[in-house]
Amino acid sequence: MKDYSDQEIRQKELRSMIVGLGKGSLRKSYFPQLQEQIKALRLAKEKAEENEKKFSLIFDSTSDGILLVSPDNGAVYLCNRTACHMFAYSSEEMTSCMIADLFTESENENDNLLEKLISNSESYRSALRHIPMKTSKGSIIYCDINTSFVEIDANRYLLILFRDVTELARIEKENKEVQARLFQAQKMEAIGTLAGGIAHDFNNILSGIFGYSRLTENCIKENNHKKSLYYVEQIQKSAQKATDLIYQILTFTRMSNPEKHPLKLSLAVKETLKLLRPIIPATIEIKSKIESSARIMADPTKIHQLLMNFCTNAYHAMQEKGGILYVTLKEIDCTFENCIKDLDIKPGKYLELKVQDTGKGMDKSIVEKIFDPYFTTKEEGEGTGLGLAIALVVIEEHNGFIKVDSEPGKGSCFQVYFPVLDKKSPSVVINRKETLQECGTETIMLVDDEETILDVTGRILKKYGYTVVSFIDSSDALDAFKSDPDKFDLVITDMTMPGMEGNKLAAAILKIRPEMPIIICTGYSDRISEEAALSMGIRKYVEKPVITNNLALLIREVLKK
């Protein structure tokens, strides 16, 4: 027996009523009712058509691209005019596409794209931001994407809204580049401030090295080995101080990627104060109180810059009459009841960094402007006015908060609050592998354009039992490797050399022997990062100077692999 729909049943009833109209008795009872029903149906049809027009108008007029997609296979079921224009497809072409056709290869190579969109919809997450997508013409646009589920005719679809933010993405990229240049410019200004102190420290270190080396020479002539060993130890300590100083300077000045790692803020504070002490006159006393070794998630370079900005500002405020620079660090537990006044700070554990001076202070009108770019109270030529503006950017990037208190004649106090990192979060642990044997019998190719380093390193490695073949010219080293690639078990090369640089030499060697272990050493290079070195097949990336025992352990580690 056939099942009839509601509409078919209604039509049969109407036909019966119309047939009945031929009889006089029925005409009176059915005709008015039929007219009302026909009128109601006509009005309902007109209303439906009107609603459909309104929907189509809204659907096609919205500035966001809209797609209805099957959650089963990603097929596009429906699209609006904006989506067609955005991706340069006709309506027919668009509804013949799969959703994956609109994404770039890099996005498709990630986790299953359709699953990612469905997951984003089901978990009510915020929009996917600045996702690269491709048009039918092959050009790349950037979109913010929102997703949700809808039901149409008892079928479930994934509703995807695309907002073209290509121009916004371009502006944000340009702003980041400008901000990076401003950071570097301000760092160079700070380095200018530090230059005198750095020269002072290096001169002291060199004086110690020259003095102890002369004393060692005399002891050797006198055959006094005990004193000689003591003086050599002092020379090594002085060299380590120089190494630490160079590390601090490079940490502060290098153009770093904005990568955040678990950082002990206490160590950054101590390093900054070490750099500052030589340049601050004796009339200014530094008092520090470090009460916490808690960690924050931070970019070490930017945190150093932040600390330097606050401390140098405090120093300048007390330059004329002297005073005390207080630097304190402690952990606080912020709750709803005791949240810091005037700050919209979330409850939780924070590190409070306080930099306070007893200088001339500022009135309220100046305090309101100190974070404005290029605003400065210093004399012309003494500063760019970028220091505190950049400090504020750094604090915001690290989800921190800042509070400033200052009064004329009473000094200034800057209090910064950073969220404390969960103790369970992993830290970078340096595994020195002290149990490894330091000696070996392998043949090592050693390449460096500095004769002293080549001679010293070669002699040390021979003491550990290795056969060392040294090259001062990287081209000669490559020729030797080409002539007998199996002669060498390990290559240790400098990075910055005239002619062929270390990374080029390594690439050429790896082309001949892809499994060849290579260690690259660098005093400082902006040509290659550790990440880039490792990605091209180099086993280890080491910064000079390399301590003898560490190099021996490193060699065993690399050869063991």
C-alpha positions as CSV (number, residue, x, y, z in Angstrom):
1,M,0.0,0.0,0.0
2,K,1.4,3.4,-1.0
3,D,2.3,5.9,1.7
4,Y,1.1,9.5,0.9
5,S,2.9,12.6,2.1
6,D,0.9,15.3,3.9
7,Q,0.9,17.5,0.9
8,E,-0.5,14.7,-1.3
9,I,-3.2,13.9,1.2
10,R,-4.1,17.6,1.3
11,Q,-4.3,17.8,-2.5
12,K,-6.7,14.7,-2.6
13,E,-8.9,16.4,-0.1
14,L,-9.0,19.6,-2.2
15,R,-9.8,17.6,-5.3
16,S,-12.7,15.9,-3.5
17,M,-14.0,19.3,-2.3
18,I,-13.8,20.7,-5.9
19,V,-15.8,17.7,-7.3
20,G,-18.4,18.2,-4.5
21,L,-18.9,21.8,-5.6
22,G,-21.1,20.6,-8.6
23,K,-23.8,19.7,-6.1
24,G,-25.8,22.6,-4.8
25,S,-25.9,21.4,-1.2
26,L,-22.1,21.1,-1.1
27,R,-21.4,24.4,-2.8
28,K,-22.6,26.4,0.2
29,S,-20.7,24.5,2.8
30,Y,-17.4,23.9,0.9
31,F,-16.7,26.9,-1.3
32,P,-16.0,29.5,1.3
33,Q,-13.8,27.0,3.2
34,L,-11.9,26.1,-0.1
35,Q,-11.3,29.8,-0.8
36,E,-9.8,30.3,2.6
37,Q,-7.6,27.3,2.3
38,I,-6.4,28.3,-1.2
39,K,-5.7,31.8,0.1
40,A,-3.8,30.5,3.1
41,L,-1.7,28.2,0.8
42,R,-1.0,31.1,-1.6
43,L,0.1,33.3,1.3
44,A,2.3,30.6,2.8
45,K,3.9,30.1,-0.6
46,E,4.5,33.8,-1.0
47,K,5.9,34.0,2.5
48,A,8.2,31.1,1.8
49,E,9.4,32.7,-1.4
50,E,10.0,36.0,0.4
51,N,12.0,34.3,3.1
52,E,14.0,32.4,0.6
53,K,14.8,35.7,-1.2
54,K,15.8,37.3,2.1
55,F,18.0,34.3,3.0
56,S,19.6,34.4,-0.4
57,L,20.2,38.1,-0.1
58,I,21.8,37.8,3.3
59,F,23.7,34.6,2.4
60,D,25.2,36.3,-0.7
61,S,25.7,39.8,0.8
62,T,27.7,38.8,3.9
63,S,31.4,39.9,3.7
64,D,32.5,36.4,4.9
65,G,32.8,33.5,2.6
66,I,30.4,30.7,3.6
67,L,30.6,27.0,2.7
68,L,28.4,24.0,3.7
69,V,30.6,20.9,3.7
70,S,29.9,17.3,4.2
71,P,31.6,16.1,7.5
72,D,32.0,12.7,6.0
73,N,34.2,13.4,3.0
74,G,34.7,17.2,2.8
75,A,32.6,17.7,-0.3
76,V,31.3,21.3,-0.7
77,Y,27.5,21.2,-0.8
78,L,26.6,24.9,-0.9
79,C,28.6,28.2,-1.2
80,N,27.8,31.9,-1.1
81,R,28.8,34.6,-3.7
82,T,31.6,35.9,-1.4
83,A,33.2,32.5,-1.2
84,C,33.2,32.2,-4.9
85,H,34.7,35.6,-5.3
86,M,37.3,35.0,-2.6
87,F,38.6,31.8,-4.1
88,A,37.9,32.7,-7.8
89,Y,35.5,29.9,-8.6
90,S,32.0,29.9,-10.1
91,S,29.2,28.5,-8.0
92,E,29.2,25.3,-10.1
93,E,33.0,24.9,-9.8
94,M,32.9,25.5,-6.0
95,T,30.3,22.9,-5.4
96,S,32.4,20.4,-7.3
97,C,35.3,21.0,-5.0
98,M,36.5,19.2,-1.9
99,I,37.4,21.4,1.1
100,A,41.0,20.2,0.9
101,D,41.3,21.8,-2.6
102,L,41.2,25.3,-1.0
103,F,44.0,24.8,1.5
104,T,47.7,25.0,0.7
105,E,49.9,21.9,0.7
106,S,51.5,22.8,4.0
107,E,48.1,22.8,5.7
108,N,47.0,19.6,4.0
109,E,50.3,18.0,5.1
110,N,49.4,18.6,8.8
111,D,47.0,16.4,10.8
112,N,43.9,15.5,8.8
113,L,42.4,18.8,7.7
114,L,38.7,17.8,7.9
115,E,39.2,16.3,11.4
116,K,40.9,19.5,12.5
117,L,37.9,21.6,11.3
118,I,35.4,19.2,12.9
119,S,37.3,19.2,16.2
120,N,37.4,23.0,16.2
121,S,33.6,23.1,15.7
122,E,32.8,20.5,18.4
123,S,35.1,22.0,21.1
124,Y,33.8,25.6,20.5
125,R,37.3,26.8,20.1
126,S,38.2,30.3,18.9
127,A,38.8,31.0,15.2
128,L,41.7,29.4,13.4
129,R,43.8,32.5,12.6
130,H,45.8,33.5,9.5
131,I,45.4,30.2,7.7
132,P,47.1,30.2,4.2
133,M,44.6,29.2,1.5
134,K,44.8,29.1,-2.3
135,T,42.5,30.4,-5.0
136,S,41.7,28.7,-8.3
137,K,44.4,30.9,-9.9
138,G,47.1,29.6,-7.5
139,S,47.5,32.8,-5.5
140,I,47.7,32.6,-1.6
141,I,45.3,34.4,0.7
142,Y,45.1,34.3,4.5
143,C,41.8,33.6,6.3
144,D,40.4,33.4,9.8
145,I,38.1,30.4,9.9
146,N,35.1,29.7,12.2
147,T,33.2,26.4,12.1
148,S,30.0,25.0,13.5
149,F,27.5,22.3,12.7
150,V,24.0,22.8,11.1
151,E,21.2,20.5,10.1
152,I,19.3,20.9,6.8
153,D,16.6,18.4,5.7
154,A,17.7,16.0,8.5
155,N,21.3,16.1,7.1
156,R,24.2,17.3,9.2
157,Y,26.7,19.7,7.6
158,L,29.8,21.6,8.6
159,L,29.2,25.3,8.3
160,I,32.6,27.1,7.6
161,L,33.0,30.9,7.6
162,F,36.1,32.4,5.9
163,R,37.2,35.9,6.6
164,D,39.9,37.3,4.2
165,V,42.6,38.8,6.4
166,T,45.4,38.9,3.8
167,E,46.0,42.6,4.2
168,L,45.8,42.4,8.0
169,A,48.4,39.5,7.9
170,R,50.7,41.6,5.8
171,I,50.4,44.6,8.1
172,E,51.0,42.5,11.2
173,K,54.1,41.0,9.5
174,E,55.4,44.5,8.7
175,N,54.7,45.6,12.3
176,K,56.7,42.7,13.7
177,E,59.6,43.5,11.4
178,V,59.5,47.2,12.5
179,Q,59.3,46.2,16.1
180,A,62.3,43.8,15.7
181,R,64.3,46.7,14.2
182,L,63.3,49.0,17.1
183,F,64.3,46.3,19.6
184,Q,67.7,46.0,18.0
185,A,68.2,49.8,17.8
186,Q,67.4,50.1,21.5
187,K,69.8,47.2,22.3
188,M,72.6,49.0,20.5
189,E,71.9,52.1,22.5
190,A,72.2,50.1,25.7
191,I,75.4,48.5,24.5
192,G,76.8,52.0,24.0
193,T,76.1,52.6,27.6
194,L,77.8,49.3,28.6
195,A,80.8,49.8,26.4
196,G,82.9,51.5,29.0
197,G,82.2,48.8,31.6
198,I,82.9,46.0,29.1
199,A,86.3,47.6,28.2
200,H,87.0,47.9,31.9
201,D,86.3,44.2,32.6
202,F,88.3,43.0,29.6
203,N,91.3,45.1,30.5
204,N,91.2,43.6,34.0
205,I,91.0,40.1,32.6
206,L,93.8,40.7,30.1
207,S,96.0,42.2,32.9
208,G,95.5,39.0,34.9
209,I,96.4,36.7,31.9
210,F,99.5,38.7,31.0
211,G,100.6,38.9,34.6
212,Y,100.2,35.2,35.4
213,S,101.7,34.1,32.1
214,R,104.8,36.1,32.8
215,L,105.0,34.6,36.3
216,T,104.5,31.1,34.8
217,E,107.4,31.8,32.4
218,N,109.7,32.7,35.4
219,C,108.6,29.6,37.3
220,I,109.4,27.3,34.4
221,K,112.9,28.8,34.2
222,E,113.3,28.3,37.9
223,N,111.9,24.7,37.6
224,N,109.2,25.5,40.1
225,H,106.3,23.2,38.8
226,K,104.0,23.7,41.8
227,K,103.8,27.5,41.3
228,S,103.6,27.1,37.5
229,L,100.5,24.9,37.9
230,Y,98.9,27.5,40.2
231,Y,99.6,30.4,37.8
232,V,98.2,28.3,34.8
233,E,95.1,27.6,36.8
234,Q,94.7,31.4,37.3
235,I,95.1,32.0,33.6
236,Q,92.4,29.4,32.9
237,K,90.1,31.2,35.4
238,S,90.7,34.5,33.7
239,A,89.9,33.0,30.3
240,Q,86.7,31.6,31.7
241,K,85.7,35.0,33.0
242,A,86.3,36.4,29.5
243,T,84.1,33.6,28.0
244,D,81.3,34.4,30.5
245,L,81.5,38.1,29.7
246,I,81.3,37.5,25.9
247,Y,78.3,35.1,26.5
248,Q,76.5,37.8,28.4
249,I,77.1,40.4,25.7
250,L,76.0,38.1,22.9
251,T,72.9,37.0,24.8
252,F,72.0,40.7,25.1
253,T,72.9,41.8,21.5
254,R,72.0,39.0,19.2
255,M,69.0,39.1,16.9
256,S,67.0,36.3,18.4
257,N,63.9,34.5,17.3
258,P,61.1,35.1,19.7
259,E,61.3,31.6,21.2
260,K,60.3,31.1,24.8
261,H,61.8,28.6,27.2
262,P,61.6,27.8,30.9
263,L,63.9,30.5,32.4
264,K,65.1,31.1,35.9
265,L,64.5,34.8,36.2
266,S,66.9,35.0,39.2
267,L,69.8,34.0,36.9
268,A,68.9,36.7,34.3
269,V,68.8,39.3,37.1
270,K,72.2,38.3,38.4
271,E,73.8,38.3,34.9
272,T,72.4,41.8,34.2
273,L,73.7,43.2,37.5
274,K,77.2,41.7,36.7
275,L,77.1,43.7,33.4
276,L,76.0,46.9,35.1
277,R,78.3,47.0,38.1
278,P,81.4,48.3,36.2
279,I,79.5,51.2,34.6
280,I,77.7,52.4,37.7
281,P,79.7,55.0,39.6
282,A,80.7,54.4,43.2
283,T,78.2,57.0,44.3
284,I,75.4,54.6,43.4
285,E,75.1,51.5,45.6
286,I,73.4,48.4,44.2
287,K,71.4,46.3,46.7
288,S,69.8,43.1,45.4
289,K,67.6,40.6,47.2
290,I,66.8,37.4,45.3
291,E,64.3,35.3,47.2
292,S,63.0,33.0,44.5
293,S,64.5,30.7,41.9
294,A,61.1,30.0,40.2
295,R,60.9,29.9,36.5
296,I,58.9,31.7,33.9
297,M,58.3,31.0,30.2
298,A,60.4,33.6,28.5
299,D,62.6,34.7,25.7
300,P,66.0,35.2,27.6
301,T,67.3,37.9,25.2
302,K,64.2,40.1,25.7
303,I,64.2,39.6,29.5
304,H,67.8,40.7,29.6
305,Q,66.9,43.8,27.6
306,L,63.9,44.5,29.9
307,L,66.1,44.4,33.0
308,M,68.8,46.5,31.4
309,N,66.3,49.2,30.4
310,F,64.9,49.5,33.9
311,C,68.3,49.5,35.6
312,T,70.0,52.0,33.2
313,N,67.0,54.3,33.7
314,A,67.4,54.1,37.4
315,Y,71.1,54.7,37.1
316,H,70.5,57.9,35.0
317,A,68.0,59.1,37.5
318,M,70.7,59.1,40.2
319,Q,73.6,60.1,38.1
320,E,74.0,63.6,39.5
321,K,73.7,63.0,43.3
322,G,74.1,59.3,43.7
323,G,71.8,57.0,45.6
324,I,70.7,53.4,46.0
325,L,69.5,51.0,43.3
326,Y,67.3,48.3,44.8
327,V,66.6,45.1,42.7
328,T,64.4,42.5,44.4
329,L,62.8,39.3,43.2
330,K,60.2,37.3,45.1
331,E,57.3,35.0,44.5
332,I,53.7,36.1,45.4
333,D,50.4,34.3,45.5
334,C,47.7,36.5,44.0
335,T,44.1,35.7,45.0
336,F,40.8,37.5,44.4
337,E,41.1,39.0,47.8
338,N,44.7,40.3,47.6
339,C,45.1,41.2,43.9
340,I,47.5,44.0,43.2
341,K,45.7,47.4,43.3
342,D,45.2,49.2,40.0
343,L,46.1,46.0,38.0
344,D,43.7,43.8,36.1
345,I,45.8,40.8,37.2
346,K,44.5,37.2,37.2
347,P,44.7,35.1,40.4
348,G,47.7,32.8,40.5
349,K,51.4,32.6,41.4
350,Y,53.6,35.4,40.1
351,L,57.3,36.5,40.3
352,E,57.5,40.1,41.4
353,L,60.5,41.9,40.0
354,K,61.0,45.3,41.6
355,V,63.6,47.9,40.4
356,Q,63.6,51.0,42.6
357,D,65.8,54.0,42.8
358,T,66.3,57.0,45.1
359,G,66.7,59.5,42.2
360,K,64.8,62.6,41.3
361,G,61.5,60.9,40.5
362,M,58.7,61.9,38.2
363,D,55.4,63.7,38.5
364,K,52.1,62.2,37.4
365,S,52.0,63.9,34.0
366,I,55.4,62.3,33.0
367,V,54.5,58.9,34.4
368,E,51.5,58.8,32.1
369,K,53.8,59.3,29.0
370,I,56.9,57.2,29.9
371,F,55.8,54.2,27.8
372,D,55.1,56.3,24.7
373,P,57.6,55.6,22.0
374,Y,60.3,58.3,21.6
375,F,59.3,60.0,24.8
376,T,62.3,60.8,27.0
377,T,63.3,63.2,29.8
378,K,67.0,62.9,28.9
379,E,69.0,65.5,27.2
380,E,69.2,65.4,23.4
381,G,71.6,62.7,22.2
382,E,71.4,60.7,25.5
383,G,68.6,58.4,24.5
384,T,66.1,57.4,21.9
385,G,63.1,57.2,24.2
386,L,62.5,53.6,23.1
387,G,63.6,51.8,26.3
388,L,60.4,51.8,28.3
389,A,58.2,51.5,25.2
390,I,60.0,48.3,24.3
391,A,59.9,47.1,28.0
392,L,56.1,47.3,27.9
393,V,55.9,45.3,24.7
394,V,58.2,42.6,26.3
395,I,56.0,42.5,29.5
396,E,52.8,42.1,27.4
397,E,54.4,39.4,25.2
398,H,55.2,37.4,28.4
399,N,51.6,37.8,29.8
400,G,53.0,40.1,32.5
401,F,51.8,43.2,34.3
402,I,53.6,46.4,35.3
403,K,53.0,49.0,38.0
404,V,54.9,52.3,38.3
405,D,55.1,54.5,41.4
406,S,57.0,57.8,41.4
407,E,57.1,61.1,43.1
408,P,59.4,64.1,42.4
409,G,62.3,64.0,44.9
410,K,61.4,60.5,46.1
411,G,62.6,58.3,43.3
412,S,60.8,55.7,41.2
413,C,59.7,52.1,41.6
414,F,58.9,49.7,38.7
415,Q,57.1,46.5,39.7
416,V,56.7,43.8,37.1
417,Y,54.7,40.6,37.5
418,F,55.3,37.4,35.5
419,P,53.2,34.2,35.8
420,V,55.2,31.5,37.5
421,L,55.8,28.4,35.4
422,D,54.3,25.1,36.6
423,K,57.0,23.1,38.4
424,K,56.1,20.1,36.3
425,S,57.0,21.9,33.0
426,P,60.2,20.4,31.5
427,S,63.5,22.4,31.5
428,V,66.4,22.1,29.2
429,V,68.8,19.8,30.9
430,I,72.4,19.7,29.8
431,N,73.6,16.1,30.0
432,R,77.4,16.1,30.1
433,K,77.6,12.3,29.9
434,E,80.5,12.2,32.3
435,T,80.5,8.4,32.2
436,L,81.7,8.4,28.5
437,Q,85.3,7.5,27.9
438,E,87.3,10.5,26.7
439,C,90.0,8.7,24.7
440,G,89.9,7.2,21.2
441,T,91.9,6.0,18.3
442,E,89.9,7.4,15.3
443,T,91.2,9.7,12.7
444,I,89.9,13.3,12.9
445,M,89.9,16.0,10.2
446,L,90.4,19.3,11.9
447,V,89.7,22.5,9.9
448,D,90.3,26.1,11.2
449,D,91.8,29.2,9.7
450,E,93.3,30.3,13.0
451,E,96.7,28.7,13.4
452,T,96.7,28.9,17.2
453,I,93.4,27.1,17.6
454,L,94.5,24.5,15.0
455,D,97.8,23.8,16.9
456,V,96.3,23.8,20.4
457,T,93.3,21.6,19.5
458,G,95.4,19.2,17.5
459,R,97.9,18.7,20.3
460,I,95.1,18.1,22.8
461,L,93.3,15.6,20.7
462,K,96.5,13.7,20.0
463,K,96.9,13.5,23.8
464,Y,93.6,11.7,23.9
465,G,94.9,9.1,21.4
466,Y,93.4,10.4,18.1
467,T,95.1,10.7,14.8
468,V,94.6,14.4,13.7
469,V,94.9,15.7,10.2
470,S,94.8,19.5,10.3
471,F,93.9,22.0,7.5
472,I,94.1,25.8,7.7
473,D,92.3,26.1,4.3
474,S,88.8,24.6,3.9
475,S,89.3,24.0,0.2
476,D,92.4,21.9,0.8
477,A,90.4,19.9,3.4
478,L,87.6,19.2,0.9
479,D,90.2,18.1,-1.7
480,A,91.8,15.7,0.8
481,F,88.4,14.3,1.7
482,K,87.5,13.8,-2.0
483,S,90.7,11.9,-2.6
484,D,90.1,9.5,0.3
485,P,86.6,9.8,2.0
486,D,87.0,6.7,4.1
487,K,90.2,7.9,5.7
488,F,88.4,10.1,8.3
489,D,86.1,9.1,11.1
490,L,85.0,12.6,12.1
491,V,85.2,16.2,10.8
492,I,85.6,19.1,13.2
493,T,85.4,22.4,11.4
494,D,85.2,26.1,12.2
495,M,82.2,28.0,10.8
496,T,83.6,31.4,9.7
497,M,86.6,31.0,7.4
498,P,87.8,32.8,4.3
499,G,86.8,31.2,1.0
500,M,84.6,28.2,1.8
501,E,82.8,28.6,5.2
502,G,82.2,25.6,7.5
503,N,78.6,25.0,6.6
504,K,79.5,24.8,2.8
505,L,82.4,22.4,3.6
506,A,80.0,20.3,5.7
507,A,77.4,20.2,2.9
508,A,80.0,19.2,0.3
509,I,81.3,16.4,2.6
510,L,77.8,15.1,3.4
511,K,77.1,15.0,-0.3
512,I,80.0,12.5,-0.7
513,R,79.4,10.6,2.6
514,P,75.9,11.4,3.9
515,E,76.5,9.5,7.2
516,M,79.8,11.4,8.0
517,P,79.8,12.7,11.6
518,I,80.6,16.5,11.6
519,I,81.0,18.9,14.5
520,I,80.8,22.6,13.6
521,C,82.4,25.2,15.9
522,T,81.7,28.9,15.9
523,G,82.9,31.9,17.8
524,Y,79.9,33.9,16.6
525,S,78.0,33.6,13.4
526,D,74.8,35.0,12.1
527,R,75.0,32.8,8.9
528,I,73.8,29.6,10.5
529,S,71.9,28.7,13.6
530,E,72.1,25.5,15.6
531,E,68.7,24.4,14.2
532,A,69.8,25.0,10.6
533,A,73.1,23.1,11.2
534,L,71.4,20.1,12.7
535,S,68.7,20.1,9.9
536,M,71.4,19.8,7.2
537,G,72.9,16.7,8.9
538,I,75.7,18.2,11.1
539,R,75.8,16.2,14.3
540,K,76.8,18.9,16.8
541,Y,76.9,22.7,16.8
542,V,79.3,24.1,19.4
543,E,80.1,27.7,20.5
544,K,83.7,28.6,21.2
545,P,85.7,28.5,23.3
546,V,85.3,24.8,23.8
547,I,86.6,23.4,27.1
548,T,89.0,20.5,26.5
549,N,87.2,17.9,28.5
550,N,83.8,18.9,27.0
551,L,85.2,18.5,23.5
552,A,86.6,15.1,24.3
553,L,83.3,13.9,25.7
554,L,81.4,15.4,22.7
555,I,83.6,13.5,20.3
556,R,82.9,10.2,22.0
557,E,79.2,11.0,22.0
558,V,79.1,11.8,18.3
559,L,81.2,8.8,17.3
560,K,79.2,6.4,19.5
561,K,76.1,7.4,17.4
